[in-house]
């Protein structure tokens, strides 16, 4: 793990404000209570929600963080990435303005100003995750590396914290693929990318998943030449193939070079440049591409190595801490939440899991993580959002699946917005929603309605009967509901209705 300065460089007022909130230099660890109702290891989203929620209910809570409060999301993930993505989208909107009848001059992104704005917004949000806020809520905040010393205690900075219940929320970190020579070059990850102050001339991105695609598109819009390399035959391989194809076409249209279906064979430093060599498929011919910055956006690993899990009787695997459906580890007093134990590596998933931990750990609850309907979104332009099951997944679970697709070319607001490329695709079983994929400019906003419907057992008929304001892109979901209801009008039903109308004339 890099030191604190790595994540907060350059040293400017915004980053100093961030540090004052999430790792105060003057902080003195408190004197521990004799025993805590809940000890939280890790100060990212899962840890913060666990600690604040439990303390708000009157529990005696300790939280231990070895680095920066706020975790990946605030410091090197959601917050800084979405800040620069917003700037990138503004640049793209300006370039497309002529399609709306608006003439603009040359679009010249100022990378220094973009990154400065990102740091300022990050600092502005940091009080929400700050040590002082936790302290004011009654949480004992300890900075330092935590290590379990027994099934009911842990050590931090020479202090022993005893607990009745604990939650491991240490998150994860980026990893690099096993490419010869890669460990000998100075590559970027999401932990270091946001410290850049100069725009790369040519950015090489290893990984065509969500992080790789989001950042590749952003830097291309800022003016970098960008090449994305991945073993998969197309970007976003875990998404609906039609959705991934739309994003892939947009990336190519914006000048991003895609080297897909390739195997990296070596990474070499060439002075202030990098060169990646690769083969494609079964071909033995070696090709290569060079750039002045290299971003690795492929792979994550859980932060579990130094926790003393054996001393606590907590089982783990290479994927992280092993938990049951109630997020309980092999030590019945210790739970886990967030990236350290979940396949859903999202801030909102960590938040939801932490709420389950509070109920199950402190109040002997029996809430199940498998009952959560967790949406996710890739913040490319257009965005790709999903919740629930894909059609193949649903069929494999024995569902009789039908699908309804509404193209945004048939949604008036999308046409008026010059954003007709995309769709809403809903999978259902006799009207009961099973899953939904949306590709749209703001799919992440639209997916929440489908997530609500899925969580509360609503149907496509419910979507049809819900009044949506006109014109909005959310009407795509109502249109999907209308299409389902029309499908119920079989020839037999129509014949009965025709007889009824003849009788009433």
N, C-alpha and C positions, 0 to 999 in steps of 0.2 A: 504494500500500500504506500502510495506516495505521501510525502509530508504535506502539512497544511498549505504551505506556500504554493505548492504545485497547482492546487485547485483554485487559488485565488489570485494568481498573477494575471496582469501586472499589478503592482502596488499603486492603487489609486484610491480616492475617497470612497467610491462605491464598494470596492473589495474590503477596505478597512471597516466599513459599516457592516458588511456581511460577517466578517470575523467577530466584530463586537457582539453580534447577535448570537452566532452559532458556535463560537469557540472563544469566549472572552478571555483575554490574556490574564486578567486579574482574578479569575475564578478560583475559589478555594473549595475543595470538595467538603461536603458537610460531615459532621459526626454521625455515623450510622445509627439508626434505631436498633433496638435489640432484635427485632424481627420485622420484616416487611410482609404485608399481605401479597404484594406482587413486586417482583424484581424483573425489570425489563432490560434486556441486553440488546442494544442497538437503538440509535436515535433517528432512523429514517421514518417513513410514513407509518409502517406497522408499529414500530416502537412508540412513536409519538401518540398515535391514536390510542394504543393500549394504555399508556401512562396517563394521558389526560382524561380518558374515559373513566379509568379506575379511580383516579384521584377525585374526579368530580362526583363519584358515588360514595366518597368517604373512606376509600381504602388508603392504607399507608403504602406508598409507592416509591421505589428507587428506579432510576434510569441510568444506565451506563453507556457512554459513547466514547469510542476510542479516537474519533476524528472530528467531523463536523456534524452538528445537529442538522436535521433536514435530509440527510442521506443523499442518495443519487438524485432524487427528484428535484430538490431545490438547487443543489450545487452543480451537478454535472449531467442532468437528465432533462426531465420534462420542462422545467422552467427556462433554462437557457436555450434549449433547442427550439422551443416554441416561440421564444422572443426573436431569434434570428430567422425562423421560418416566416414569421409575420413580415419582417423586413423584405425577405425574398419575395413574398407574395405581392407586396406593394410594388416592387420593381416589375414583376410580371404583369400586374394589372395596368401599370403605366404603359408598358410596351404594347398591350392589347387594347389600349384606350381608343384607337382609331376605329376599331370594330363597333364602338359605341358612339361614333361620331365626334370624338374628342381628340383634338390634335395636341400633342405634347412635344416638348423638345427632346433632346438626347437624354436617355435615362442613364445616370451615372451613380451607381451605388457607392457610398463612402464606407468602406469596410471598417475603418477605425471608428466612425460614428455609430455604425451598426453594432459593433461589439461593445462600445461604451454604453449604448442604450441598453443592451442586454444586461451588462453588469449592474446598471442603475436599477433596472426593474427587478433583478434578482435580489439586490440589497433591499429594495422597497418591500418585497414579500417576506424577507427573512425574519422579521419580528414574529410572524405566525409560528415559526419553528424554534424560537429562541430559548436560551437557557433561562432568561428572566421570566418569560411567560410560563414555563414549566414550574419554576420556583414559586411564582405567584399563585399557581394552582395547587401548591402543596407537594409537588414532586421533589424528591431529593435527587439532584443531578450530579453524577460523578463522571469526570473525564478521565479516561485511561483505558487500557486493555482489560477486559473482563475474562476471567477464567474460573470455571467451576472447580471448587475444591472438595465438594461432596454432593450427594443428591439433593441437599437442601441449603447449600451455601455457595457463594462465589467470592472471588477476591478481585479487588481493583485498587491499584496504586497503594498497596500495603494495607488496605482495609478489607475486613471480612463482612460481607452482607449476607445475613441469613433470611430465608424467605419461606413462606408457606406455599406460594405458587410463583412460577417464573415463566417468562415468555422469551424465546430466542427470536430476535428480529434483526439479524445482522446483515441481511441482504446478500448481494452478490457483486461480482466485479467482471470486467471484460476479460476475455482470454483471446489468445491468438492461435490460429491453426498451426499444425506442425510442418511449417514450410522451411526447408533448409536455408539458413542464413538470416531468417527473419529476426531471431533474437539478437543478431549482431547489428541491426540497424535501428535508428531512433524513430519508431513509428508513433502515430497518434492513436488514441482511443477516445471514447466520449469523456474520459476523465481528464484529458489534456487538451482536447480540441478547442474548448471554450476559453483557453488562455491565449489563443492566437491573436496577434495584433496586425499581421500583414496577410493579405489575401494570397493564397497559393496561386502560382501561375498554372500548374497542372496538378490536380489532386487525384491520387489513385485511391480507390475505395475497394477494400476487400470485404465483400458481403452485400448481397442484393436483397436483404431482408428489410424490415421497417426502418431501422436506424440508418442503414446504408443508403436506402432510397431517399429518405427525408433529407439527409445532409448532402447527398450528391446533387439533388435538385436545387437546394438552397445555394450551394456554392457555385453551381453553374449559373444561376440567376444573378449572383454577385459579379460574375465575369471570369471565374476560373474555368479552364478546360478540365473536364472530369471524365475519368474512366472508371467504370464499375466492373469488378470481376467476381464471378461466383460459379460454383460447381453446378448449381441448378440450371435447367434449361431456360428458365424465365425468372423474372424478378418476383418477389413476394410469393414464394412457392407454397406457402401454407394457406393462401387465400383462394377464393373462388377464381378459377382460371380466367374467366371472362373479366373479372375485376382486375386481376393482375395484368391482363393484356392491355387494358385501357391505360393503366399507369405506365406500362412499358412503352406504349406508343407516345405518350406525352414526354417521357424522358428523352426518347430518341428525337422527337420534334424539337426539343430544347437544346439539342446538340450534345447530349451525353453519349459517350461511346460505351457500349455494353459488350463485354467479353463474357458470354455465358456458356455454361457447359464445359468449363475449363478446369484443369488441374494445375495448381501452382507448383512449379518445380524448384524455384529458387527466388530469393530476394537478395539484392546486392546494393550496397551503397556506392554511389558514383560521385564522390565529392559532396556537393550540396544537393544531389539528386538521388533518386531511388529507381531501381529497375526490377520489375517483376517478370519472370519468365514462366511460360505455361505451355501446356499441350491441350489439345481439344479432343475430347472423346478418346477413341482408340488410336488416334493418329500419334505418330512418334515425333513428328516435326515440332520443333520448339519455336514459339513466337515470344515476343516480349513487348513491354510498354514501359516508358520512363516518365517520371514526374518529380516535382520538387517537394511534395508532401505525400505521406502515405497514411491513410486512415484504416485501421482494422475495426470492422464492425461485424464480426462473425464469432459468436460464442460468448457464453457467460459461465461463471463458476460460483458456487456458494461460498460465503465467508464463514468457514467452520474450523479451519485448521488449528487455531490457537485457543479454542474455547474450553479445552479440557472435557470434552463430551464423555469420554470414558469414565472420568471421575464422577460424573453426574448420572451415569447409566443411561445415556441418551444415544440411541442408534442413529447412524448416518450412512449415506451412500455418496457416490460421486455427484449425484444430483442434489444433495443437500440433506437436511435433517429429515428423518423419516417420521411421518405423523399419520394418525388415523383420520377418519372422516370428521372427527370433532377437534382436529388440530392438536391432539395430545401425542406426546412423544412416548418412547418406551419407558420413561420415568413419568408416572401418572401425575406428578406435581408440576411437570414442566411441559409447556406448550410451545408452539412455534407459529409464526405468521409471516407472510410476505415472500419475497424472492428466495429466501433461504430454504423454503420447503415447498414452494408452489411452482407449477408449470406456467402459471399466469404471471408474467413479469410486468405487472402494471401497478401504478400507484393506487388506482381505485380498487384493485383486487386486494392489495395489502391493507387498505383501509377497511374493506369489508371483512377480511379475515380477522383483523384485530378486534372488531366488534364481536365476532364469534368467540374469540378467546376470552374477552371480558366476561361474557355470559357463562361460558363453559368452565372457565378456571375459577372464577370467584363465586359463582352461584350454582354450581353443579348442573349447568345447563346441558342440553343434548342437541344443540344446533349443529347442522352438518354443512361442511364446506361444499359438498357436492350439490347441495340445493341452490347454490348461488347461480344466478344468470349473469355472467360477467361479460359485458361488452368490451370491445377494444377498437382502436382506430389507428391507422397509419396516416400521418399528417403530411402526405404528399399533396400535390395539387393535380387532379382531384384527390380527395381523401377516400380511403377505403375503410369502412366500419363494418363490424360483424357482431352478432350476439347469437348464442344458442348453437344448434347443430347445423352442419352442412348436410345436403341431401344424402350423400353417401353414408355419412355417419348415422343419420337417422334410420336409413334402411338397414344398416348393419345391426341396429338395436331393435329391429323388428317392427318399425313404424311403416305404415302405408303412406308414403310421402307423395304429396303433390306440390308443385311450385307455381308461383305467380310472379311474373316479371313485368315491371313497369319501366319503360325507357324514359329518361328525363327529356328526350326529344318530344314526348307527349305530355309533358308537364309545363303549363303555360309560363310559370315564373322562371323556370330554367331556360326556356326559350328567350324570354325577355332579358334575362341576365347574360345572354350569350354563353350559357353553360349547359348545352343540351347533351353533352357526352357523359353517360353514366346511367345507372339503373338502380332500382330497388327490387330485390328478389327475396320473396318470402316463401319459406317452406312450411307446409302445414299438413296436418292429418285430420281430415274431415272438418277443416276450419280452425282447429286448434293450432296456434302458432308453435312451431318447433325451432325455427331459426330465421335469421334475416341478414342479408348482406346489402349494403348501400354503397354505391360509388357516386360521389357528388362533391361539389365544392366544399360543403360543410357537412359531410356525412357524419362526423363525430357528434354534431348537434342533433341530427335527425335520428340516429340510432337509439337515442334515449327513449323515444316513444315505443319502439319495438321492444326494448329491454323491459320497460314497464309492463307491456302486454304479456311478455313471456313470464316475468316474475309473478304476475298475479293471475295467470291462467286465462288471459283474455283471448278472444278469437279474431279472425279476420272480419267477421261480421261486426264485432265491436269497433274495429277500426273504420269500417264503412259507415257506421251510424254515428261516429264522432265528428262533429262539425269542425272543419279546419278552416282557418281564414284563407280567403282567396285574394290575390294569388300568392301562394307560398310553395316552396319546394317540398315541404312536408306533405303536401297534397298527394304525393306519390304513394304514401302509405294508405290514404283513403281510397285512392284509385285501385290499389291492390285489393282492398277489401271489397270494393264494388265488383271487381272482376271475379272474385270468389263467389259473391252472391249471384252474379249472372250465371255462373257455372251450375248453380242449383236449378236453373230453369231448364230442365230436361224436356225432351219432346213430349213425354207423358204429362208433365206438369203444365206445359204450354197448352196441350190439348184440353186438359181439364179447365184451364182458365178461359179458353175460347168458348167452351160449352157454357161456362158461368156467364160470360158477357152476352152470349146469344139469349140466355134465359132472362137476363135483366133488361134487355132492350125493350 
